[in-house]
Amino acid sequence: MNPAEPPFAAIEARQLSFSYNSSLAPAIDRFDYRFEPGLVTAVSGISGCGKSTLLYVLAGLLRPSSGRRLTTRTMRLPRRRVPTHPPDSGRP
């Protein structure tokens, strides 16, 4: 890493959309936002609204159906370090 570069990258979503199946409504529909390095941003919403899907698309683990994900520099995230949902405990 170049010492002049900031340690973290900004991530920008432009008209970002993602659908698991083309016959279903998109999980993310034309999302626009710029995540600035050093700032904390909360992603909240009801269960199943697309929070985890958004994070996976922003991390590059899922390819958007349309729109663009931009970063201020190359990001390389090891898959094993990306948090996922805990395994289902079988509790209601």
KEROPA-649685 format. One record per residue (C-alpha): x, y, z; residue number from 1. Coordinates in pm, whole numbers, padded with zeros to 5 digits. Each point is the difference from the previous one (the first is absolute). Layout:
N
<u X; v Y; w Z; n NUM>
...
***
This chain:
92
<u 00000; v 00000; w 00000; n 1>
<u 00123; v 00346; w -00088; n 2>
<u 00061; v 00205; w 00321; n 3>
<u -00186; v 00292; w -00159; n 4>
<u -00317; v -00210; w -00044; n 5>
<u -00256; v -00008; w 00280; n 6>
<u -00016; v -00342; w 00171; n 7>
<u -00364; v -00054; w -00098; n 8>
<u -00188; v 00044; w -00325; n 9>
<u -00323; v 00187; w -00059; n 10>
<u -00271; v -00220; w -00152; n 11>
<u -00264; v 00149; w -00226; n 12>
<u -00318; v -00162; w -00127; n 13>
<u -00157; v 00151; w -00312; n 14>
<u -00346; v -00122; w -00098; n 15>
<u 00095; v -00337; w 00150; n 16>
<u -00257; v -00277; w -00042; n 17>
<u 00013; v -00370; w 00080; n 18>
<u -00252; v -00278; w -00051; n 19>
<u 00044; v -00364; w 00097; n 20>
<u -00242; v -00103; w -00274; n 21>
<u -00118; v 00209; w -00295; n 22>
<u -00362; v -00098; w 00068; n 23>
<u 00014; v 00137; w 00358; n 24>
<u 00002; v 00360; w 00120; n 25>
<u 00357; v 00127; w 00044; n 26>
<u 00156; v -00031; w 00346; n 27>
<u 00176; v 00333; w -00073; n 28>
<u -00160; v 00249; w -00239; n 29>
<u 00196; v 00301; w -00137; n 30>
<u 00197; v 00066; w 00321; n 31>
<u 00220; v 00313; w 00005; n 32>
<u 00240; v 00082; w 00283; n 33>
<u 00366; v 00082; w 00067; n 34>
<u 00157; v -00163; w 00306; n 35>
<u 00287; v 00222; w 00114; n 36>
<u 00309; v -00146; w 00169; n 37>
<u 00016; v 00056; w 00375; n 38>
<u -00375; v 00053; w 00040; n 39>
<u -00238; v -00249; w 00159; n 40>
<u -00313; v -00071; w -00204; n 41>
<u -00286; v -00211; w 00134; n 42>
<u -00198; v -00219; w -00237; n 43>
<u -00330; v -00083; w 00167; n 44>
<u -00339; v -00138; w -00096; n 45>
<u -00241; v -00283; w 00052; n 46>
<u 00097; v -00363; w -00049; n 47>
<u 00033; v -00090; w -00366; n 48>
<u 00017; v 00357; w -00135; n 49>
<u 00344; v -00045; w -00163; n 50>
<u 00254; v 00120; w 00260; n 51>
<u 00232; v -00300; w -00032; n 52>
<u -00045; v -00008; w -00377; n 53>
<u 00106; v 00365; w -00017; n 54>
<u 00313; v -00070; w 00203; n 55>
<u 00087; v -00302; w -00215; n 56>
<u -00038; v 00205; w -00320; n 57>
<u 00207; v 00286; w 00145; n 58>
<u 00271; v -00248; w 00107; n 59>
<u 00006; v -00146; w -00351; n 60>
<u -00126; v -00344; w 00106; n 61>
<u -00313; v 00037; w -00216; n 62>
<u -00010; v 00165; w -00342; n 63>
<u -00265; v 00273; w -00036; n 64>
<u -00280; v -00056; w -00254; n 65>
<u 00046; v 00360; w -00109; n 66>
<u 00172; v 00317; w 00115; n 67>
<u 00355; v 00039; w 00121; n 68>
<u 00208; v -00049; w 00314; n 69>
<u 00301; v 00231; w 00003; n 70>
<u 00293; v 00027; w 00240; n 71>
<u 00273; v 00260; w 00036; n 72>
<u 00257; v -00281; w -00016; n 73>
<u 00016; v -00377; w -00049; n 74>
<u -00154; v -00197; w 00284; n 75>
<u 00090; v -00359; w 00073; n 76>
<u -00213; v -00162; w 00269; n 77>
<u 00075; v -00361; w 00089; n 78>
<u -00333; v -00185; w -00015; n 79>
<u 00055; v -00161; w 00339; n 80>
<u 00016; v 00341; w 00169; n 81>
<u -00337; v 00124; w -00128; n 82>
<u -00258; v -00048; w 00276; n 83>
<u -00295; v -00221; w -00080; n 84>
<u -00318; v -00095; w 00178; n 85>
<u 00047; v -00246; w 00286; n 86>
<u -00121; v -00354; w -00068; n 87>
<u -00369; v -00056; w 00068; n 88>
<u -00038; v -00118; w 00359; n 89>
<u -00336; v -00161; w -00071; n 90>
<u -00175; v 00228; w 00250; n 91>
<u -00324; v 00173; w -00102; n 92>
***
